Amino acid sequence: MKNLIKSILTVMAIAFTISTSAQETKQNYDQGFRLGFGISGGLPLDDPYDFNLGADARLQYDLSKKYSLTFTTGFSNFFVSGDDNDLGYIPAKAGFKAFVLKDQLYLMGEVGAAFAVTNGYDKTSLLLSPTIGYATSAIDISLRYEHFNDFPVMDGASTDTGLGLVSLRIAYGFKL
């Protein structure tokens, strides 16, 4: 009887050890780069701007399955009614992306600069951009707010700074 109990306890101990070892094995996530190309359209929240259109490229480095670092640049244009009043700029932003739901819904924050390049306007503006988005292995759709600290806006009859923009971005991305 003692031998039977020892045998059962030994078998249980071996089974427990094998089960525990199998659960401790973790799948390693491949860190790496992704590249995405997007187009965006938006509505400026301040006068005198009517709408915004742009194209961009985003380089993303996946730190883990949930967290990524980003760098985004491209060209965008604020359109204004009238002659030669448009404001074109090149954004350069670095950011942090965190996937919060099923590795597809994400929150992202970016900070950088917007370099004005049209109509003799040579001001550079601080650029802040919180974003919410949905990404699959190839498609990325996001809604973002951008704040341009130093771009001009009309405040009644006077000119001030601090332009806001709400924009929708649709992009195609792939692993490098």
C-alpha positions, 0 to 999 in steps of 0.5 A: 500500500505504501508503494502504491501511494508513493507511486501515485504521488510520484506520478502526480509530482511529475505531471505537476512539474510538466504542466508548470513547465509548459505554462512558463514557456512564453512566446517571444514577440518579434520586435521590428519596424513597420512602415505606413503611408497615409492620406488625411483630411481635416477641419481646422477649428480656427479662422481663416482656414477652410480645410486641410489635406495631407499625405504622410509616412510613418515609421513604427518600431514595435517594442512589444505587442502592445507598445510602439515608438513612431516617427511621422513626416509628410506634407499637409496644407491648410486651404484658405479662401482667396489668393495665395493664402494657403499654409503648407507645412512639413510635420516631423513628429515622434510618438508613443503608441499603446494598443489598448484593446485586442491589439487593434484599438490604440491610443497615441501621442506625438510631439514635434514641429511643423515647418511652414514652407509656402507663401513666404511664411517661414515660421516653425510651430510646436506640434502636439497630436493625441490620436485614437485609432484602429489598426489591422496588419495592413490598414490603419484608420485614426482620428487625431487632434493637432495643435499648432502652437505658433501658426496664425489664426484670426481672432475677430479682427486681430491675428493670434496664434494657436491653431487647432485641427481635427483630422481623419487618417487612412493608411496602408502599412507593412512590416520591413 
